[in-house]
Structure formats: structure tokens, C-alpha cells
Amino acid sequence: MRNCELCGLPILSKGIGRPRYKHDDCRKLEQLFSWSENLIIKIDFTAEKSKSVRSRLFYLSNLLNTKG
């Protein structure tokens, strides 16, 4: 049994095909990070919008502090 590279929980596999390294939701989260990084780089934010986005990102990071 293998553990997920993102969350560290065990991944159940059926024993056929290529082994999975991440849960489906963890894989989606990884894709979301990459997609978000690309969007943040592309968009020319004003100072006010930059502050708003930064605030939202800090809110999301604080969610991790309340888990487990």
C-alpha cells in the first residue's frame, strides 16, 4: 500500500495499471495550485485587488492551521 504524496493517507489500489501517487481530490488540488499560480502571474492586479486576493489566500492557508 502506498501513501498519498500530498496528504500522506494510504491509497487503496486495485493492483492493476499504473500505481496511484495521489488521491483524486489531492490530484485536483495540485492542479488547482498550478492553475492559480498561472492566473496570478498573468493578471495585472491593482493595489486594492492585490490586497483582496492576498487576504483570500491567507484565509485559505489559515484553514490548514485548523485541520488535524
C-alpha atoms as an extended CHARMM CRD file, in Angstrom:
* protein
*
        68  EXT
         1         1  MET       CA              0.0000000000        0.0000000000        0.0000000000  PROA      1               0.0000000000
         2         2  ARG       CA              1.2600000000        3.4380000000       -0.8970000000  PROA      2               0.0000000000
         3         3  ASN       CA              0.6670000000        6.7890000000        0.8350000000  PROA      3               0.0000000000
         4         4  CYS       CA             -0.5750000000        9.8960000000       -0.9720000000  PROA      4               0.0000000000
         5         5  GLU       CA              2.2310000000       12.3540000000       -1.7520000000  PROA      5               0.0000000000
         6         6  LEU       CA              0.0650000000       15.3220000000       -0.7530000000  PROA      6               0.0000000000
         7         7  CYS       CA             -1.9600000000       14.3180000000        2.3090000000  PROA      7               0.0000000000
         8         8  GLY       CA              0.0070000000       11.2600000000        3.4420000000  PROA      8               0.0000000000
         9         9  LEU       CA             -3.0080000000        8.9880000000        3.8620000000  PROA      9               0.0000000000
        10        10  PRO       CA             -2.9500000000        5.4560000000        2.4270000000  PROA      10              0.0000000000
        11        11  ILE       CA             -4.1330000000        4.9820000000       -1.1490000000  PROA      11              0.0000000000
        12        12  LEU       CA             -6.2010000000        1.8880000000       -1.8280000000  PROA      12              0.0000000000
        13        13  SER       CA             -5.3360000000        0.3170000000       -5.1680000000  PROA      13              0.0000000000
        14        14  LYS       CA             -6.8930000000       -2.4870000000       -7.1780000000  PROA      14              0.0000000000
        15        15  GLY       CA             -3.4840000000       -3.8490000000       -8.1520000000  PROA      15              0.0000000000
        16        16  ILE       CA             -3.8980000000       -3.2430000000      -11.8820000000  PROA      16              0.0000000000
        17        17  GLY       CA             -2.4510000000       -0.4960000000      -14.0300000000  PROA      17              0.0000000000
        18        18  ARG       CA             -0.0430000000        2.2090000000      -13.0010000000  PROA      18              0.0000000000
        19        19  PRO       CA              0.1780000000        2.8360000000       -9.2330000000  PROA      19              0.0000000000
        20        20  ARG       CA             -1.5090000000        5.9880000000       -7.9610000000  PROA      20              0.0000000000
        21        21  TYR       CA              0.5470000000        8.5620000000       -6.0890000000  PROA      21              0.0000000000
        22        22  LYS       CA             -2.3010000000       10.8770000000       -5.0370000000  PROA      22              0.0000000000
        23        23  HSD       CA             -5.9930000000       10.6150000000       -4.1740000000  PROA      23              0.0000000000
        24        24  ASP       CA             -8.3530000000       12.0490000000       -6.7910000000  PROA      24              0.0000000000
        25        25  ASP       CA             -9.1540000000       15.0970000000       -4.6330000000  PROA      25              0.0000000000
        26        26  CYS       CA             -5.4690000000       15.6610000000       -3.8430000000  PROA      26              0.0000000000
        27        27  ARG       CA             -4.6440000000       15.4980000000       -7.5640000000  PROA      27              0.0000000000
        28        28  LYS       CA             -7.3720000000       18.0780000000       -8.2540000000  PROA      28              0.0000000000
        29        29  LEU       CA             -5.9700000000       20.3250000000       -5.5090000000  PROA      29              0.0000000000
        30        30  GLU       CA             -2.4820000000       20.0430000000       -7.0220000000  PROA      30              0.0000000000
        31        31  GLN       CA             -3.8960000000       21.0520000000      -10.4120000000  PROA      31              0.0000000000
        32        32  LEU       CA             -5.7270000000       23.9570000000       -8.7840000000  PROA      32              0.0000000000
        33        33  PHE       CA             -2.4650000000       25.2340000000       -7.2500000000  PROA      33              0.0000000000
        34        34  SER       CA             -0.7540000000       25.1650000000      -10.6290000000  PROA      34              0.0000000000
        35        35  TRP       CA             -3.7080000000       26.8120000000      -12.3660000000  PROA      35              0.0000000000
        36        36  SER       CA             -3.9360000000       29.5160000000       -9.6750000000  PROA      36              0.0000000000
        37        37  GLU       CA             -0.2140000000       30.2990000000       -9.9130000000  PROA      37              0.0000000000
        38        38  ASN       CA             -0.5120000000       30.7780000000      -13.6680000000  PROA      38              0.0000000000
        39        39  LEU       CA             -3.5320000000       33.0770000000      -13.2950000000  PROA      39              0.0000000000
        40        40  ILE       CA             -1.9320000000       35.2010000000      -10.5750000000  PROA      40              0.0000000000
        41        41  ILE       CA              1.1410000000       35.7040000000      -12.7580000000  PROA      41              0.0000000000
        42        42  LYS       CA             -0.9540000000       36.6770000000      -15.8160000000  PROA      42              0.0000000000
        43        43  ILE       CA             -3.3460000000       39.1460000000      -14.1660000000  PROA      43              0.0000000000
        44        44  ASP       CA             -2.2200000000       42.7260000000      -13.6040000000  PROA      44              0.0000000000
        45        45  PHE       CA             -3.8500000000       43.4640000000      -10.2460000000  PROA      45              0.0000000000
        46        46  THR       CA             -4.4480000000       46.9150000000       -8.8380000000  PROA      46              0.0000000000
        47        47  ALA       CA             -3.2040000000       47.5080000000       -5.2900000000  PROA      47              0.0000000000
        48        48  GLU       CA             -6.7360000000       47.0940000000       -3.9150000000  PROA      48              0.0000000000
        49        49  LYS       CA             -7.4050000000       43.8420000000       -5.8010000000  PROA      49              0.0000000000
        50        50  SER       CA             -3.9620000000       42.5570000000       -4.8590000000  PROA      50              0.0000000000
        51        51  LYS       CA             -4.7960000000       43.1060000000       -1.1970000000  PROA      51              0.0000000000
        52        52  SER       CA             -8.1440000000       41.3290000000       -1.6570000000  PROA      52              0.0000000000
        53        53  VAL       CA             -6.5300000000       38.2920000000       -3.3140000000  PROA      53              0.0000000000
        54        54  ARG       CA             -3.7840000000       38.1750000000       -0.6780000000  PROA      54              0.0000000000
        55        55  SER       CA             -6.4260000000       38.2680000000        2.0510000000  PROA      55              0.0000000000
        56        56  ARG       CA             -8.2800000000       35.3560000000        0.4540000000  PROA      56              0.0000000000
        57        57  LEU       CA             -5.0790000000       33.3270000000        0.1070000000  PROA      57              0.0000000000
        58        58  PHE       CA             -4.2390000000       33.9020000000        3.7750000000  PROA      58              0.0000000000
        59        59  TYR       CA             -7.7630000000       32.7860000000        4.6740000000  PROA      59              0.0000000000
        60        60  LEU       CA             -7.1740000000       29.5520000000        2.7330000000  PROA      60              0.0000000000
        61        61  SER       CA             -3.7970000000       28.9940000000        4.3910000000  PROA      61              0.0000000000
        62        62  ASN       CA             -5.3710000000       29.5160000000        7.8070000000  PROA      62              0.0000000000
        63        63  LEU       CA             -7.7990000000       26.6950000000        7.0340000000  PROA      63              0.0000000000
        64        64  LEU       CA             -4.8070000000       24.3620000000        7.1020000000  PROA      64              0.0000000000
        65        65  ASN       CA             -3.9790000000       25.5180000000       10.6440000000  PROA      65              0.0000000000
        66        66  THR       CA             -7.4330000000       24.4550000000       11.8580000000  PROA      66              0.0000000000
        67        67  LYS       CA             -7.1810000000       20.9490000000       10.3500000000  PROA      67              0.0000000000
        68        68  GLY       CA             -5.7740000000       17.9860000000       12.2640000000  PROA      68              0.0000000000
